[in-house]
């Protein structure tokens, strides 16, 4: 399936793996790229030398294109931005801020810049700043979220910008992929389904929580702080929401979640850890390789899109 995004990124299928903190490391990124999508290394708050090491390890596992997700709030963002150029990375996705100050350096190095946006205004701003595409991410997604749903956000962003739009949030199978294409997207970004991939280093306890999740098992913490995060409910989310309700100060809430994502991913602490996952978790029922995931999604999507064309034709 060829779209402007597959041509822009030189990939076989218009599927991008989310740049999830602690989860999106070199094993997963390389496996997604090898399977024909675009794998991403999530730089999160990692020091630049760790990001460099991750990039080099991914290069040992794949010769295909992969990218890096840069959290612009990361205190090391300036150094990470330089590492990307030095290591010859050709695709960057960005979150939590405006990548404007790195745009000139990245463009000069031939880096394609794709910011994640949660509003039409931000999408337009990113296009003016020189972004090559945008990821319109709906509130259904796991982790840090905006307010608009994927169904409402994607077509409005598509209408507002001329650069390609990638849909994200609540997409976990071929039906979601086909729906995103019908809304005008030219690729999708998938996070939660790749968390349970065979190649994902995420602890099995965390994977099982996603596999066993029902449609109502995710909830959002941090609405009162302006930093809402979607995750699977557990003891920690119940405590957090109670503290929010009681008007606990930001520092007290922060203390509750300090290091909790690492606890969940690396140690399998599903009681006090942060189990970031999208609302689509209830649809995910098995662990598969990245290749199987991508092939299954594409086969289902192509069938649906062809059926739709025939119905109209």
C-alpha positions as CSV (number, residue, x, y, z in Angstrom):
1,X,0.0,0.0,0.0
2,X,1.6,3.2,-1.2
3,X,0.8,6.6,0.3
4,X,2.7,9.8,0.7
5,X,3.9,8.6,4.1
6,X,5.4,5.3,2.8
7,X,7.2,7.3,0.1
8,X,8.3,10.0,2.6
9,X,9.7,7.4,5.0
10,X,10.8,4.8,2.5
11,X,8.7,2.0,4.2
12,X,6.6,-0.8,2.8
13,X,3.5,-0.4,5.0
14,X,2.0,2.9,6.3
15,X,2.3,1.7,10.0
16,X,4.4,3.5,12.5
17,X,5.1,2.1,16.0
18,X,4.5,4.6,18.8
19,X,7.6,6.1,20.5
20,X,6.6,4.8,24.0
21,X,8.9,5.7,26.9
22,X,10.7,2.6,28.3
23,X,8.8,0.4,25.8
24,X,10.1,1.6,22.5
25,X,13.7,0.5,22.6
26,X,15.9,-1.0,19.9
27,X,14.6,-4.6,19.8
28,X,11.0,-3.4,19.2
29,X,12.0,-0.6,16.8
30,X,14.2,-2.9,14.7
31,X,11.5,-5.6,14.6
32,X,8.8,-3.2,13.4
33,X,11.1,-1.8,10.7
34,X,12.2,-5.3,9.6
35,X,8.5,-6.2,9.2
36,X,7.9,-3.3,6.8
37,X,6.7,-0.5,9.1
38,X,8.6,2.3,10.8
39,X,10.1,1.4,14.2
40,X,10.8,4.2,16.7
41,X,13.2,4.4,19.6
42,X,11.5,6.4,22.4
43,X,14.2,8.8,23.7
44,X,11.9,9.9,26.6
45,X,14.1,11.4,29.3
46,X,17.1,9.2,28.5
47,X,20.6,10.8,28.4
48,X,22.1,11.4,24.9
49,X,24.7,8.6,25.2
50,X,21.9,6.0,26.0
51,X,20.0,7.2,22.9
52,X,23.1,6.9,20.8
53,X,23.7,3.4,22.1
54,X,20.1,2.4,21.3
55,X,20.4,3.7,17.7
56,X,23.6,1.8,17.1
57,X,22.1,-1.4,18.5
58,X,19.0,-1.0,16.3
59,X,21.4,-0.6,13.2
60,X,22.9,-4.0,14.0
61,X,19.5,-5.6,13.8
62,X,18.1,-3.8,10.7
63,X,19.2,-2.0,7.6
64,X,15.8,-0.6,7.1
65,X,14.7,2.9,8.1
66,X,13.8,3.6,11.7
67,X,13.3,6.8,13.7
68,X,13.6,8.3,17.1
69,X,10.8,9.9,19.2
70,X,12.0,13.0,21.0
71,X,10.1,14.3,24.1
72,X,10.8,18.0,23.9
73,X,10.3,18.4,27.6
74,X,13.4,16.2,28.2
75,X,16.1,18.3,29.8
76,X,18.5,16.4,27.4
77,X,16.5,17.3,24.3
78,X,19.2,19.6,22.9
79,X,21.9,16.9,23.0
80,X,19.5,14.2,21.8
81,X,18.6,16.4,18.8
82,X,22.3,16.5,17.9
83,X,22.8,12.8,18.4
84,X,20.1,12.1,15.8
85,X,22.0,14.1,13.2
86,X,25.4,12.6,14.2
87,X,24.0,9.0,13.9
88,X,22.3,9.6,10.5
89,X,18.7,9.1,11.7
90,X,16.3,10.2,8.9
91,X,13.0,10.3,10.8
92,X,12.1,12.1,14.1
93,X,8.7,12.2,15.8
94,X,8.3,14.8,18.5
95,X,5.9,15.2,21.5
96,X,5.3,17.6,24.3
97,X,6.3,20.9,22.7
98,X,7.4,22.6,19.5
99,X,10.4,21.3,17.7
100,X,11.0,24.6,15.9
101,X,14.4,25.3,17.4
102,X,15.8,22.1,16.0
103,X,14.1,22.3,12.6
104,X,17.0,24.1,10.7
105,X,19.6,21.6,12.0
106,X,17.4,18.5,11.3
107,X,16.4,19.8,7.8
108,X,20.0,20.5,6.8
109,X,20.7,16.8,7.7
110,X,17.8,15.5,5.7
111,X,15.8,14.5,8.7
112,X,12.0,14.1,8.2
113,X,10.2,15.8,11.2
114,X,6.8,14.5,12.3
115,X,5.3,16.1,15.4
116,X,2.5,14.5,17.4
117,X,-0.5,17.0,17.6
118,X,-3.7,16.9,19.6
119,X,-5.4,19.9,17.9
120,X,-5.9,21.6,14.5
121,X,-4.2,24.8,15.7
122,X,-1.0,22.8,16.6
123,X,-1.1,20.9,13.3
124,X,-1.2,24.2,11.4
125,X,1.6,25.6,13.5
126,X,3.8,22.5,12.8
127,X,3.1,22.8,9.1
128,X,4.2,26.4,9.1
129,X,7.3,25.4,11.1
130,X,8.3,23.0,8.3
131,X,7.0,19.6,9.5
132,X,7.0,16.9,6.8
133,X,3.8,15.3,8.3
134,X,1.9,15.3,11.5
135,X,0.5,12.5,13.8
136,X,-3.0,13.4,14.9
137,X,-3.4,11.6,18.2
138,X,-6.8,11.1,19.7
139,X,-7.7,10.9,23.4
140,X,-8.2,7.1,23.1
141,X,-4.4,6.6,23.0
142,X,-2.3,5.4,26.0
143,X,0.0,7.6,27.9
144,X,-0.1,11.4,27.6
145,X,-3.4,12.5,25.9
146,X,-5.2,15.4,24.4
147,X,-9.0,16.0,24.6
148,X,-10.3,15.3,21.1
149,X,-11.2,11.8,19.8
150,X,-9.4,10.3,16.9
151,X,-12.6,10.1,14.9
152,X,-13.2,13.9,15.2
153,X,-9.5,15.1,15.2
154,X,-8.1,13.3,12.2
155,X,-10.5,14.6,9.5
156,X,-10.3,18.1,10.8
157,X,-6.5,18.0,10.7
158,X,-6.6,16.5,7.2
159,X,-8.8,19.4,6.1
160,X,-6.5,22.0,7.8
161,X,-3.1,21.0,6.4
162,X,-1.6,20.0,3.1
163,X,1.1,17.7,4.6
164,X,0.3,14.0,5.2
165,X,-1.6,13.1,8.4
166,X,-0.9,10.0,10.4
167,X,-3.8,8.8,12.6
168,X,-3.1,7.6,16.2
169,X,-5.2,6.6,19.2
170,X,-7.5,3.6,19.4
171,X,-6.1,1.8,16.4
172,X,-5.3,-1.9,17.0
173,X,-6.5,-3.9,13.9
174,X,-7.3,-3.7,10.2
175,X,-10.7,-2.2,10.9
176,X,-9.1,0.8,12.8
177,X,-6.5,1.1,10.0
178,X,-9.2,1.2,7.3
179,X,-11.3,3.7,9.3
180,X,-8.3,6.0,9.6
181,X,-7.7,5.9,5.8
182,X,-11.4,6.7,5.3
183,X,-10.9,9.7,7.5
184,X,-8.2,11.0,5.2
185,X,-5.1,9.7,7.1
186,X,-2.2,8.3,5.0
187,X,-0.7,6.1,7.7
188,X,-1.4,5.0,11.3
189,X,0.6,5.0,14.5
190,X,0.1,2.1,16.8
191,X,1.3,1.8,20.4
192,X,-0.6,-0.5,22.7
193,X,-0.7,-3.5,20.3
194,X,3.1,-3.4,19.9
195,X,3.5,-3.4,23.7
196,X,2.5,-7.0,23.7
197,X,4.7,-8.0,20.7
198,X,7.1,-10.9,21.1
199,X,10.0,-8.5,20.5
200,X,8.8,-6.0,23.2
201,X,10.9,-6.1,26.3
202,X,7.9,-5.2,28.5
203,X,7.5,-7.5,31.5
204,X,5.0,-10.4,30.9
205,X,2.9,-9.2,33.9
206,X,2.3,-5.9,32.0
207,X,1.6,-7.7,28.7
208,X,-1.0,-10.0,30.4
209,X,-2.8,-6.9,31.9
210,X,-3.3,-5.6,28.3
211,X,-4.3,-9.0,26.9
212,X,-6.8,-9.5,29.7
213,X,-8.1,-6.0,29.7
214,X,-11.8,-5.2,28.9
215,X,-13.2,-2.1,27.2
216,X,-13.7,-0.2,30.4
217,X,-10.3,-1.0,32.1
218,X,-8.5,2.2,31.2
219,X,-8.8,5.4,33.1
220,X,-7.2,8.9,33.0
221,X,-5.2,10.3,35.9
222,X,-3.7,13.8,36.1
223,X,-6.7,15.8,34.7
224,X,-6.4,18.3,37.5
225,X,-2.7,18.9,36.9
226,X,-3.1,19.5,33.2
227,X,-1.0,16.3,32.4
228,X,-3.6,13.7,31.7
229,X,-2.3,10.1,31.3
230,X,-4.4,7.1,30.1
231,X,-3.4,3.8,31.7
232,X,-4.9,0.5,32.9
233,X,-6.6,0.9,36.3
234,X,-4.8,-0.6,39.4
235,X,-4.1,0.2,43.0
236,X,-1.9,3.2,42.0
237,X,-4.5,4.8,39.8
238,X,-7.2,4.4,42.5
239,X,-4.9,6.1,45.0
240,X,-3.9,8.9,42.5
241,X,-7.6,9.6,41.6
242,X,-8.6,9.8,45.3
243,X,-5.7,12.2,46.0
244,X,-6.7,14.3,43.0
245,X,-10.3,14.4,44.3
246,X,-9.1,15.4,47.8
247,X,-7.1,18.3,46.2
248,X,-3.6,16.9,46.9
249,X,-0.8,19.2,45.7
250,X,1.0,18.5,42.4
251,X,4.2,17.4,44.3
252,X,2.4,14.8,46.3
253,X,0.8,13.4,43.1
254,X,4.2,13.4,41.3
255,X,5.7,11.4,44.2
256,X,3.1,8.7,43.8
257,X,4.1,8.1,40.1
258,X,7.9,8.6,40.4
259,X,9.6,5.8,38.5
260,X,6.3,3.9,38.2
261,X,6.4,3.4,34.4
262,X,9.9,1.8,34.7
263,X,8.5,-0.4,37.6
264,X,5.7,-1.7,35.4
265,X,7.8,-2.2,32.2
266,X,11.0,-3.6,33.8
267,X,9.9,-5.2,37.0
268,X,6.3,-6.2,36.2
269,X,4.8,-4.3,39.1
270,X,1.2,-4.2,38.0
271,X,-0.1,-3.0,41.4
272,X,1.9,0.2,41.9
273,X,3.3,0.7,38.4
274,X,2.0,2.8,35.6
275,X,0.5,0.6,32.9
276,X,0.1,3.0,30.0
277,X,-2.3,1.6,27.4
278,X,-5.0,2.9,25.1
279,X,-8.7,2.2,25.1
280,X,-8.1,-0.4,22.4
281,X,-6.5,-2.7,25.0
282,X,-9.8,-4.6,25.3
283,X,-9.4,-5.6,21.6
284,X,-5.9,-7.1,22.0
285,X,-6.1,-10.8,23.0
286,X,-2.7,-12.3,22.1
287,X,1.1,-11.9,21.9
288,X,2.5,-12.0,18.3
289,X,5.6,-11.1,16.5
290,X,5.8,-7.6,14.9
291,X,5.7,-9.2,11.5
292,X,2.5,-11.1,12.4
293,X,0.9,-8.0,13.8
294,X,1.6,-5.9,10.7
295,X,0.6,-8.6,8.2
296,X,-2.7,-9.3,10.1
297,X,-3.6,-5.6,10.2
298,X,-2.7,-5.0,6.5
299,X,-4.6,-8.1,5.2
300,X,-7.7,-7.1,7.1
301,X,-7.4,-3.5,6.1
302,X,-6.8,-4.2,2.4
303,X,-9.8,-6.6,2.3
304,X,-12.1,-3.9,3.9
305,X,-10.9,-1.1,1.7
306,X,-11.2,-3.2,-1.5
307,X,-14.7,-4.2,-0.5
308,X,-15.6,-0.5,0.0
309,X,-14.2,0.4,-3.4
310,X,-16.2,-2.5,-5.0
311,X,-19.4,-1.4,-3.2
312,X,-18.9,2.1,-4.6
313,X,-17.8,1.0,-8.0
